[in-house]
């Protein structure tokens, strides 16, 4: 065994310890020989759920689930996660393991336990909306976010990347679990799932969410499992630079939106504050054309990245215009039109230099690409991470 293998063995072993605080859910499986449960060995569920990346997905799911204002209120009012964080993780892991790999009696037993635990979870959120853990819509949020988080974590951290077809298969397979909990709606493809989560109308800042995020940043874990928690910590949401592949690039909007609403130290960002952070973020590692980088004129080569970051944080649409020099097109320029109609172009000053004869044409609305080329994804992720970083963690590009 090499030194790297030994390090990997210790990390996997310690990470597994995070979820070892509940009874083993499959201890009676051998009594049900020939019963494959909901899925079976040829399913994508067995392939994905058996990977260590699901540990990251499980913690990530807790964080994303807290973005729903009523679900967050229910957790804050009824859960003991702050007193027993490892127990909460272990119970979630036990439920997932039983429903993924268990025989049908074990699946049904896990579902009964969840239903029994959810029955008394009722109340009102801070905005005076009622919640109930067994409400089909609230159950759908919890279930769908868990599916989304497992899939997204696997696509980033798993041993191999699922094809689009297998990603859709996993989502469709997971609807079998959702139906047992009366969850509704249940998207059946990865694209539908992402859209449903990203566009959910109940995402927003709330006291319950702030408490959950603050707790998950630094939970009171025993020393021996702190390393594992740092390994599994869902940086994929709060630090977008982790996500570099095409599949997860399609959920940049969720990462931006979630990072904005979950940072309790920063209220909704004003346009003036966004401009300040954007200008500080510019550097050679965010410049689309490195030969254009000039610390005295840092806005050069930054328009495409800047426009997408502004749009993803503030909303609106991407504008594209052709740039001409002496009647010939030489490049494109990009900026953002906000939902209120205001056009925001932080990089237009690059055309103000004395003697610059370039002319910007009329803009057209450009559809935001669902995936980014790897080299552009890196520029985008770097700028976005700097713009969204808390002040005490801010990193400038210059």
C-alpha positions, -999 to 999 in steps of 0.1 A, spaced: 0 0 0 14 34 -10 14 65 12 -14 80 -9 -35 48 -5 -30 49 33 -42 85 34 -72 77 13 -80 47 35 -79 68 66 -100 96 52 -127 72 39 -127 53 72 -131 85 92 -157 100 68 -177 68 72 -176 73 109 -196 105 105 -226 83 96 -220 54 121 -242 67 149 -274 47 141 -283 10 139 -271 -6 107 -301 -6 84 -294 -38 64 -286 -62 93 -315 -84 84 -311 -83 46 -300 -119 43 -334 -130 55 -349 -118 23 -329 -136 -3 -340 -128 -39 -357 -96 -29 -338 -67 -47 -359 -40 -31 -369 -9 -51 -339 -10 -74 -315 -39 -77 -278 -43 -87 -283 -30 -123 -297 3 -112 -280 36 -113 -291 41 -77 -268 12 -65 -239 25 -85 -243 61 -72 -254 55 -36 -225 31 -30 -199 58 -37 -182 78 -10 -194 110 -28 -228 105 -13 -213 116 21 -207 150 5 -242 149 -10 -258 141 23 -243 171 41 -250 193 11 -286 183 11 -290 195 47 -277 229 36 -299 232 5 -330 220 23 -326 249 47 -331 273 18 -369 265 19 -383 289 44 -410 266 58 -389 235 58 -362 255 76 -387 265 102 -398 230 108 -363 218 113 -355 247 137 -387 241 157 -387 203 159 -352 188 151 -325 180 177 -297 183 151 -278 209 171 -277 186 201 -270 154 181 -255 163 147 -240 129 142 -273 112 151 -291 133 125 -265 125 98 -266 88 107 -304 86 106 -304 102 72 -277 78 60 -296 48 75 -328 58 56 -309 63 23 -291 30 27 -323 11 35 -343 26 6 -315 22 -19 -302 -13 -10 -327 -29 13 -353 -56 6 -388 -44 4 -396 -51 41 -366 -29 50 -376 -2 26 -411 -1 41 -397 -1 76 -375 29 68 -404 48 53 -426 40 83 -400 55 106 -398 87 86 -436 90 84 -438 85 122 -411 111 128 -427 136 105 -463 133 118 -460 158 147 -439 183 127 -463 212 122 -463 249 128 -458 283 113 -427 299 97 -415 334 104 -436 347 75 -468 332 91 -471 304 65 -480 270 79 -458 240 74 -462 202 79 -435 177 72 -460 153 56 -473 180 33 -467 166 -3 -450 198 -14 -427 200 16 -420 163 14 -411 169 -23 -386 196 -14 -368 174 10 -368 144 -13 -360 162 -45 -331 182 -29 -317 150 -16 -318 134 -50 -303 166 -66 -275 168 -40 -265 131 -44 -265 134 -81 -246 167 -82 -220 155 -56 -214 123 -76 -209 143 -108 -182 164 -91 -166 140 -67 -176 105 -78 -152 80 -93 -167 85 -127 -193 109 -143 -227 97 -152 -239 102 -187 -270 124 -193 -290 92 -198 -278 76 -166 -284 109 -147 -320 109 -159 -323 72 -149 -312 80 -114 -337 108 -110 -365 86 -124 -355 57 -101 -357 80 -71 -393 89 -78 -401 54 -64 -389 65 -30 -407 98 -33 -440 82 -40 -437 61 -8 -437 94 11 -465 109 -10 -441 136 -22 -454 157 -51 -442 168 -76 -414 144 -86 -394 155 -116 -383 126 -138 -352 140 -155 -321 157 -143 -329 189 -162 -364 190 -148 -351 184 -113 -325 212 -115 -351 236 -129 -376 227 -101 -351 232 -73 -336 264 -88 -369 281 -95 -387 270 -63 -407 300 -51 -401 293 -14 -363 297 -14 -353 326 7 -336 339 38 -351 329 71 -341 326 108 -342 288 105 -319 289 75 -294 313 92 -293 290 122 -287 259 101 -260 276 80 -242 289 110 -243 255 126 -231 236 96 -202 260 92 -188 248 125 -207 219 141 -196 206 175 -180 174 162 -155 152 181 -119 160 171 -115 126 153 -143 134 128 -136 170 122 -112 161 93 -139 140 77 -164 168 80 -140 192 63 -136 166 35 -173 162 31 -182 199 38 -204 211 9 -180 236 -6 -196 229 -40 -223 253 -30 -206 280 -11 -173 280 -31 -182 276 -68 -146 271 -78 -150 234 -69 -174 228 -97 -155 226 -130 -174 200 -151 -201 206 -176 -230 189 -159 -227 209 -127 -221 240 -146 -258 239 -155 -266 247 -118 -245 278 -115 -277 298 -110 -286 278 -79 -251 281 -65 -252 319 -70 -288 323 -56 -281 300 -27 -248 317 -18 -266 351 -18 -295 341 4 -276 318 28 -249 342 38 -263 356 70 -235 381 73 -244 399 40 -280 411 32 -291 413 -4 -263 429 -23 -269 464 -37 -258 473 -72 -231 496 -58 -217 469 -36 -218 444 -65 -198 468 -87 -172 473 -60 -168 436 -56 -167 430 -93 -140 455 -98 -119 441 -70 -124 406 -85 -108 414 -119 -74 398 -125 -54 379 -151 -72 347 -139 -106 362 -148 -95 378 -181 -108 359 -211 -79 370 -233 -48 370 -212 -29 392 -237 -54 420 -229 -47 420 -192 -35 454 -180 -36 463 -143 -41 499 -152 -72 490 -173 -84 458 -156 -118 458 -173 -104 447 -206 -112 411 -215 -136 408 -186 -170 417 -202 -184 382 -208 -175 368 -174 -187 400 -156 -220 401 -175 -228 365 -165 -218 370 -129 -240 401 -127 -269 383 -143 -267 352 -121 -267 373 -89 -291 401 -98 -313 384 -124 -321 398 -159 -308 389 -193 -275 388 -211 -269 414 -239 -245 409 -268 -234 435 -293 -209 435 -322 -180 458 -319 -167 475 -351 -135 493 -359 -135 514 -391 -166 495 -403 -153 460 -397 -164 437 -369 -135 430 -345 -151 415 -314 -183 411 -293 -192 430 -261 -215 418 -233 -234 434 -205 -266 428 -185 -301 441 -185 -317 438 -150 -353 427 -145 -363 464 -140 -349 473 -174 -317 490 -162 -287 481 -182 -255 474 -162 -221 475 -180 -192 477 -156 -167 471 -184 -177 497 -209 -150 521 -197 -126 500 -218 -138 519 -248 -132 553 -233 -94 555 -238 -82 585 -260 -80 575 -296 -101 543 -293 -123 543 -324 -142 511 -317 -180 514 -319 -205 492 -301 -236 481 -321 -271 476 -310 -275 448 -285 -295 416 -288 -306 393 -260 -282 363 -258 -295 331 -241 -273 321 -212 -254 290 -222 -265 260 -200 -229 248 -200 -196 266 -202 -164 256 -219 -139 244 -192 -116 274 -197 -144 299 -194 -160 280 -164 -127 285 -146 -128 323 -152 -165 325 -141 -160 304 -110 -130 324 -99 -148 357 -103 -180 345 -87 -161 331 -57 -144 365 -51 -176 384 -55 -196 362 -31 -169 358 -5 -175 373 30 -154 405 35 -131 387 59 -123 361 33 -122 384 2 -96 376 -24 -89 403 -50 -77 396 -85 -51 423 -88 
